[in-house]
Amino acid sequence: MDRVAATAPTRAVACGTLVKRGAVSRNSKHRAPPREPRILAPRAYAWAVSAFENPALAAFVARLGGERVVAQVRVRREATGFEVRHADDRDTPAEALERVSAWNARDLAQAAVGGDFRPLKSAPTLRRGWRILVRDAGELGVALDRLYPGAVADWFASTAADVPVTNWTEFTARQSGMYRITTLLGGPSLAALVAETCAPARCLKRRLWCAPSAPADGDAGKSLIPCLEPCALMLEAARARVRVEQDSARG
């Protein structure tokens, strides 16, 4: 038996291979072949989601009532499940809308009307002309998470007594590398950037994080989806703004 494998519980060898107790050495011709990862088919994935209780999704469905608007989509309770469609297609006949599966809802979120990529899924640029029919809460969760990733979970978190918000000062303090300079942005410059980047015309999330010069959003023009901390687009915009201000100061 390989002495290293038999006596050492865990040891990193020179090539970077991790050898554990009872393991077969890397060069052994008797090593078992690696297992292929299991990938669930769409219907099996939806079943798996519905088979386990999701507190956030359960709370959302319980408060749904007959229908509810989430950003740019309307969720309506049906006799045999739920229907999801663009809010602006509320009165459009069902037969005039393209039928899309919950699993393929991500394709709707990826591109705007003109085909441009939508890097921010909460931007008010979701295209119209489709409907999604789902049988249960699990499939509804799949559809919503593909249209607005993490929206239901964040909404549920925002209903807690202690909302897990990461404000600007705390958020930038943990940045490193090229984003470390975002700690320098504050005052009127930060307020102007927030007003530009987080405006309803850019993002439908209701900003709960704040800064001394940028209080949290009100409800006007925003959706029920909360923004619990600055996003990657806001962080990059802040970095670029600081660079511009530094270059201007140098003359």
QUIHU-V915386 format. One record per residue. N is the residue number from 1. RES is the residue in three letters. PSI is psi in whole degrees, -180 to 180 (NA if undefined). OMEGA is omega as a letter, one per 40 degrees, with the letter a starting at -180 (* if undefined). Layout:
n:N res:RES psi:PSI omega:OMEGA
n:N res:RES psi:PSI omega:OMEGA
//
This chain:
n:1 res:MET psi:146 omega:i
n:2 res:ASP psi:123 omega:a
n:3 res:ARG psi:-40 omega:a
n:4 res:VAL psi:-45 omega:a
n:5 res:ALA psi:-32 omega:a
n:6 res:ALA psi:-31 omega:a
n:7 res:THR psi:-25 omega:a
n:8 res:ALA psi:126 omega:i
n:9 res:PRO psi:-46 omega:i
n:10 res:THR psi:132 omega:a
n:11 res:ARG psi:133 omega:i
n:12 res:ALA psi:122 omega:i
n:13 res:VAL psi:173 omega:a
n:14 res:ALA psi:-35 omega:a
n:15 res:CYS psi:-1 omega:i
n:16 res:GLY psi:0 omega:i
n:17 res:THR psi:137 omega:i
n:18 res:LEU psi:122 omega:a
n:19 res:VAL psi:127 omega:a
n:20 res:LYS psi:166 omega:a
n:21 res:ARG psi:129 omega:i
n:22 res:GLY psi:2 omega:a
n:23 res:ALA psi:154 omega:i
n:24 res:VAL psi:139 omega:a
n:25 res:SER psi:159 omega:a
n:26 res:ARG psi:-36 omega:a
n:27 res:ASN psi:3 omega:a
n:28 res:SER psi:134 omega:i
n:29 res:LYS psi:-8 omega:a
n:30 res:HIS psi:8 omega:a
n:31 res:ARG psi:136 omega:i
n:32 res:ALA psi:143 omega:i
n:33 res:PRO psi:148 omega:i
n:34 res:PRO psi:147 omega:i
n:35 res:ARG psi:143 omega:i
n:36 res:GLU psi:137 omega:i
n:37 res:PRO psi:144 omega:i
n:38 res:ARG psi:128 omega:i
n:39 res:ILE psi:121 omega:a
n:40 res:LEU psi:138 omega:i
n:41 res:ALA psi:159 omega:a
n:42 res:PRO psi:-48 omega:a
n:43 res:ARG psi:-38 omega:i
n:44 res:ALA psi:-35 omega:i
n:45 res:TYR psi:-46 omega:i
n:46 res:ALA psi:-39 omega:i
n:47 res:TRP psi:-42 omega:a
n:48 res:ALA psi:-39 omega:i
n:49 res:VAL psi:-43 omega:a
n:50 res:SER psi:-20 omega:a
n:51 res:ALA psi:-21 omega:a
n:52 res:PHE psi:139 omega:a
n:53 res:GLU psi:126 omega:i
n:54 res:ASN psi:105 omega:a
n:55 res:PRO psi:-39 omega:a
n:56 res:ALA psi:-46 omega:a
n:57 res:LEU psi:-40 omega:i
n:58 res:ALA psi:-41 omega:i
n:59 res:ALA psi:-39 omega:i
n:60 res:PHE psi:-47 omega:a
n:61 res:VAL psi:-38 omega:a
n:62 res:ALA psi:-32 omega:a
n:63 res:ARG psi:7 omega:a
n:64 res:LEU psi:-38 omega:a
n:65 res:GLY psi:-141 omega:i
n:66 res:GLY psi:-40 omega:i
n:67 res:GLU psi:163 omega:i
n:68 res:ARG psi:143 omega:i
n:69 res:VAL psi:129 omega:i
n:70 res:VAL psi:105 omega:a
n:71 res:ALA psi:-109 omega:a
n:72 res:GLN psi:10 omega:i
n:73 res:VAL psi:150 omega:i
n:74 res:ARG psi:127 omega:i
n:75 res:VAL psi:123 omega:a
n:76 res:ARG psi:135 omega:i
n:77 res:ARG psi:131 omega:i
n:78 res:GLU psi:172 omega:a
n:79 res:ALA psi:-33 omega:a
n:80 res:THR psi:25 omega:i
n:81 res:GLY psi:-134 omega:a
n:82 res:PHE psi:153 omega:i
n:83 res:GLU psi:137 omega:i
n:84 res:VAL psi:129 omega:i
n:85 res:ARG psi:168 omega:i
n:86 res:HIS psi:138 omega:a
n:87 res:ALA psi:-32 omega:i
n:88 res:ASP psi:-9 omega:i
n:89 res:ASP psi:22 omega:a
n:90 res:ARG psi:-45 omega:a
n:91 res:ASP psi:9 omega:i
n:92 res:THR psi:132 omega:i
n:93 res:PRO psi:141 omega:a
n:94 res:ALA psi:-38 omega:a
n:95 res:GLU psi:-15 omega:i
n:96 res:ALA psi:-4 omega:a
n:97 res:LEU psi:144 omega:i
n:98 res:GLU psi:132 omega:i
n:99 res:ARG psi:124 omega:a
n:100 res:VAL psi:142 omega:i
n:101 res:SER psi:158 omega:i
n:102 res:ALA psi:-38 omega:a
n:103 res:TRP psi:-33 omega:a
n:104 res:ASN psi:9 omega:a
n:105 res:ALA psi:-25 omega:i
n:106 res:ARG psi:-34 omega:i
n:107 res:ASP psi:-34 omega:i
n:108 res:LEU psi:-37 omega:a
n:109 res:ALA psi:-16 omega:a
n:110 res:GLN psi:-32 omega:a
n:111 res:ALA psi:145 omega:i
n:112 res:ALA psi:-175 omega:a
n:113 res:VAL psi:-45 omega:a
n:114 res:GLY psi:2 omega:a
n:115 res:GLY psi:-3 omega:i
n:116 res:ASP psi:143 omega:i
n:117 res:PHE psi:139 omega:i
n:118 res:ARG psi:92 omega:a
n:119 res:PRO psi:-28 omega:i
n:120 res:LEU psi:108 omega:a
n:121 res:LYS psi:-16 omega:i
n:122 res:SER psi:8 omega:i
n:123 res:ALA psi:149 omega:a
n:124 res:PRO psi:52 omega:a
n:125 res:THR psi:18 omega:a
n:126 res:LEU psi:130 omega:a
n:127 res:ARG psi:159 omega:a
n:128 res:ARG psi:-178 omega:i
n:129 res:GLY psi:25 omega:a
n:130 res:TRP psi:165 omega:i
n:131 res:ARG psi:148 omega:i
n:132 res:ILE psi:127 omega:i
n:133 res:LEU psi:127 omega:a
n:134 res:VAL psi:154 omega:a
n:135 res:ARG psi:-26 omega:a
n:136 res:ASP psi:-179 omega:a
n:137 res:ALA psi:-35 omega:i
n:138 res:GLY psi:-47 omega:i
n:139 res:GLU psi:-33 omega:i
n:140 res:LEU psi:-42 omega:i
n:141 res:GLY psi:-39 omega:i
n:142 res:VAL psi:-48 omega:a
n:143 res:ALA psi:-48 omega:a
n:144 res:LEU psi:-37 omega:a
n:145 res:ASP psi:-25 omega:i
n:146 res:ARG psi:-27 omega:i
n:147 res:LEU psi:-44 omega:a
n:148 res:TYR psi:84 omega:a
n:149 res:PRO psi:128 omega:i
n:150 res:GLY psi:3 omega:a
n:151 res:ALA psi:-46 omega:a
n:152 res:VAL psi:-42 omega:i
n:153 res:ALA psi:-43 omega:i
n:154 res:ASP psi:-40 omega:i
n:155 res:TRP psi:-45 omega:i
n:156 res:PHE psi:-41 omega:i
n:157 res:ALA psi:-34 omega:a
n:158 res:SER psi:-12 omega:i
n:159 res:THR psi:-5 omega:a
n:160 res:ALA psi:160 omega:i
n:161 res:ALA psi:-37 omega:i
n:162 res:ASP psi:93 omega:a
n:163 res:VAL psi:129 omega:a
n:164 res:PRO psi:75 omega:a
n:165 res:VAL psi:138 omega:i
n:166 res:THR psi:107 omega:a
n:167 res:ASN psi:168 omega:a
n:168 res:TRP psi:-49 omega:a
n:169 res:THR psi:-45 omega:i
n:170 res:GLU psi:-41 omega:a
n:171 res:PHE psi:-47 omega:a
n:172 res:THR psi:-27 omega:a
n:173 res:ALA psi:-24 omega:a
n:174 res:ARG psi:3 omega:i
n:175 res:GLN psi:155 omega:i
n:176 res:SER psi:177 omega:i
n:177 res:GLY psi:-138 omega:a
n:178 res:MET psi:-15 omega:i
n:179 res:TYR psi:-1 omega:i
n:180 res:ARG psi:-32 omega:a
n:181 res:ILE psi:-11 omega:i
n:182 res:THR psi:-16 omega:i
n:183 res:THR psi:-18 omega:a
n:184 res:LEU psi:-13 omega:a
n:185 res:LEU psi:127 omega:i
n:186 res:GLY psi:-172 omega:i
n:187 res:GLY psi:-146 omega:a
n:188 res:PRO psi:-32 omega:a
n:189 res:SER psi:-44 omega:i
n:190 res:LEU psi:-41 omega:i
n:191 res:ALA psi:-41 omega:i
n:192 res:ALA psi:-39 omega:a
n:193 res:LEU psi:-41 omega:i
n:194 res:VAL psi:-44 omega:i
n:195 res:ALA psi:-33 omega:a
n:196 res:GLU psi:-48 omega:a
n:197 res:THR psi:-33 omega:a
n:198 res:CYS psi:13 omega:i
n:199 res:ALA psi:154 omega:i
n:200 res:PRO psi:-28 omega:i
n:201 res:ALA psi:-15 omega:i
n:202 res:ARG psi:-39 omega:a
n:203 res:CYS psi:134 omega:a
n:204 res:LEU psi:-3 omega:i
n:205 res:LYS psi:144 omega:i
n:206 res:ARG psi:113 omega:a
n:207 res:ARG psi:116 omega:i
n:208 res:LEU psi:-22 omega:i
n:209 res:TRP psi:156 omega:a
n:210 res:CYS psi:176 omega:i
n:211 res:ALA psi:163 omega:i
n:212 res:PRO psi:-33 omega:a
n:213 res:SER psi:3 omega:a
n:214 res:ALA psi:88 omega:i
n:215 res:PRO psi:162 omega:a
n:216 res:ALA psi:160 omega:a
n:217 res:ASP psi:153 omega:i
n:218 res:GLY psi:-167 omega:a
n:219 res:ASP psi:-18 omega:a
n:220 res:ALA psi:123 omega:i
n:221 res:GLY psi:1 omega:a
n:222 res:LYS psi:167 omega:a
n:223 res:SER psi:-177 omega:i
n:224 res:LEU psi:-7 omega:i
n:225 res:ILE psi:121 omega:a
n:226 res:PRO psi:156 omega:i
n:227 res:CYS psi:111 omega:a
n:228 res:LEU psi:-16 omega:i
n:229 res:GLU psi:160 omega:a
n:230 res:PRO psi:139 omega:a
n:231 res:CYS psi:176 omega:a
n:232 res:ALA psi:-35 omega:i
n:233 res:LEU psi:-39 omega:i
n:234 res:MET psi:-40 omega:i
n:235 res:LEU psi:-45 omega:i
n:236 res:GLU psi:-39 omega:i
n:237 res:ALA psi:-38 omega:i
n:238 res:ALA psi:-42 omega:i
n:239 res:ARG psi:-46 omega:a
n:240 res:ALA psi:-39 omega:a
n:241 res:ARG psi:-41 omega:i
n:242 res:VAL psi:-41 omega:i
n:243 res:ARG psi:-42 omega:i
n:244 res:VAL psi:-44 omega:a
n:245 res:GLU psi:-38 omega:i
n:246 res:GLN psi:-42 omega:i
n:247 res:ASP psi:-38 omega:i
n:248 res:SER psi:-38 omega:a
n:249 res:ALA psi:-33 omega:i
n:250 res:ARG psi:-18 omega:a
n:251 res:GLY psi:NA omega:*
//
